Amino acid sequence: MADNVGNYKFDYLDDIGFYIFNLPSQPVKSYLVFGADLTPLEITASLNYVLFAPDGLSVYFFEYVDGETTNDLYAVHNAADGFTEPIHLDSNVDNDILSIWFVDNRFVFLSKNPVYSGYDLIVNWNFVTNNVQKLPRPEIIGDNVVYFDTNNSLIFIHGANTDKISEDVHSFCVTSAGDIVFLKDFSDSSNTGTLYHYKDGKRQKLANDVSYVYTPKTFKIYGMKPFIYGW
């Protein structure tokens, strides 16, 4: 059935397919394909980026406008009687892969704040905090959040508490156990800094002359594969 819909498959997940095609002198048309069921979307603009929920029950996408850096963000959900009409979520989201993602089946996105220079962090439709930098991407572990603010300070939200771990931070990662490792006092001339470990309010120095903190998530976000080069 999908072959009769259009020429380009934009994205897919299991039995869900997202198809987009353009007929001569007509607007772009988009369809959701779930098994043998085809659902047209009432969106006539091009779709810039499509993200499927891990459970396959929701699809998130941007309505692309040429020349705009922020676009409207929409969601379509798979209900008992078929997919819902597109639901408008936000109008100030950068239309790129770094602005929307999932953490443990929770939808996360960054919305440009009209007052502050950073972004608002939204998790499952709930506002978490503002003044957030997009990169490095905020880390969400359970109900805790670790992120960079626009002053390059590393901030830790846990429960009702918000702690500034350190200023002048270059990069960081959060381990599966919830430990925070971060690089600070970075020198552009030597391309190195000092590596620290943080847990339970205590900071411990780990090493000098460290260039960056890489994690498996970092490679996944940018589609990179780690390798070791020696001579």
N, C-alpha and C positions, 0 to 999 in steps of 0.2 A: 504493500500500500504506500509505503514511504517513497518508492521510486516514482510513483505517479504524482507526488506532491511537488517535488522540486529537484533541483540539481545539486544543492549543497547541504550537506549535513553539518550543522554548526556545533553540536555537542550531543552527548548521549550518556545514559546511565542505565544499564540492564535493558528493561523493556521500554524505557522512556527515551524518546528521540526528540531533538529540537531541530526543526527544519526552517530554512528561510529561502525565499526565492523572489525573483523580480520579473514580472511580466512587462512586455513593452507598453510604455505610456501608462502604466499603472503603479500605484504605490507598492512598496515592499510588503509582502505578506509573510506571516510567521505562524507555524502550527506546532502544537504538541502532539506527539505520537506515543500512545501508551498501548502496547500490544497491537490490536487491530483497530483501536479507536483513535480518531483524529479530531483534535480540538483546535479551531482557529482562534488566534489571539487578536483582540481588538486593539492592535497596535500597528500603526501604519508607518512608523519611523524605523530606521535600521536599528538592530540590536548589536551593541558593541561587545558585550561580554556576558556569558551565561554561566551560572553556577548552580549545580544540582545539590540538594540536601543529601546527606549520606543515606537516609532512609528512602530516598527516591520519591518522597511525597510532596516536595516543594521545589520550585524553580525560581531563581532570582536572576534578574537581568536589568541592563541599562537601556533606556531609550536614547539612542545616540543622536546628537545634533552636531553637525560638522562645525569645527572651530571652537566648540565649548569644551572646557576642561572638567566641568562638573555637569552631571546629567541627572535625570530623574531615575530613581531606583524603584523597581517593581517586583512583586512576588506573585506567583500563581501556585495555588495549593490543590492537591488531589483530594477532593471530597468524595462522599459516598455516591453522589450523582454525577461525578465527573469533575474536571478541573474548574476552579473558580475563575471569575473574571480577573484580569490583572489588578492587583492592589497596589496603590501608590504608597511608598514607604518614606521617601525623602527626596529632596530636590538639590541637595548640596553634597553629593558624593562624587569623588573623583572616579572617572570611568576607567579603572584599571584593576588588575588582578590583586593589587596590594590593599585595596580598600574594603573588600568583602571576603569573609572566610568563615569556616566552621570550627568550633572547638567543642568536642564531645556532643555533637548533634545540636549545639547552640549556634544560632546565626549571629555573626558579629560584623559590624561595619563601622567605618569612620566617616563622620559627617563634618564638613567644614563649618566651623563656628563663625557666625557673622560678626561677632564682637572680638573674640580672642584670635590670636594668630595661629593657633593650633586646631585640633579636631576634637569633636565630641565622640566619646567611645560609647557605642550602643551594643548591648548584649541581650538577645531575645526581646527586642523592642524596649528594653529598659535602659534609661540613661545611667551611665556609671560615673563618668567624670569628664571634664573638659581640659583644654590646654595640653592635648596629647600630640606627640609627634607620630607621623606615620611609620618612620624608620628610625631605629629598628622596630619591627612590628611588636605591639604590646603582647605580653604573655599572660594567658588566663589559665589558672590552675584551680579548679573547683570554684570557690567564691572569691579567690584572691586574684589580684591583678598587679602586674609589674610593667611599668612603662617609662618612657622618656617624656618629660615635659618640654616645653619650648625653650627652657633655659639649660637644656642638657643635664638636668638633674634626674637621677633615677628614683622613681616613686613606687612605693609598695602599699597597696590597699589590701587590708585584711580585716574582714568583719567591718566594724564601724570605725576602724582606725586607718589613718593615712600617714605613712612615715616617709620622710626623705632619707633614703639610704646614703646617697652621696651626691656631690656636685661634680661637674667636669668629668662626666662619664662618657667613654667612647663607644662601648658596646657591652652587651650582657647576654646571659642565657639563664634559664631556670631548669634545673634538673627534674627528673620524674619524682624525686623525693621532696621537691619544693625548695631546695637550696638555690640560692642566687649567686652566680659567679659573674663578676663584672670587671671591666678594664677601664682604668682612669689614669689621669695625669699623662695623657698621650702626647708624645712629641712628634711633630710632623717631620723634623729633621732626621730623626733616627727611625721613625715609623714604628715606635714601640711605646708601651706603657706598663703600668703595674697592675697585676691581676690580684683580685680580692675575692674572698668567699664571705657570704652573709647568710646568717640563719639565727632565728630567735633573738633578733636585736643585736647580735654580736658580729663584728667584722674582723676578718683575719686575712693578713697578707699571704698570698700564695707564691708569687714569682715576679721577678723583674723582666724587662726586655721582652714583653709579649706583644705580638703584632695585632692579633684579633681573636675574638671569641666566636667560633663557628659551632653550629649545632646541626643535627640532622634536619631540623625544621628549616634552617637557613638554606640548605641545599635543595630541599623540596620546593620552597617558595620560588626560587629562581631557576628550577629545573636543572641544577648542577649535580655532578657526581664527584664525590671526594676521591682524591688519589694522592699517592705519596711519590714525590720525585726526589731522587738522590743522585749524587755523583761522587 
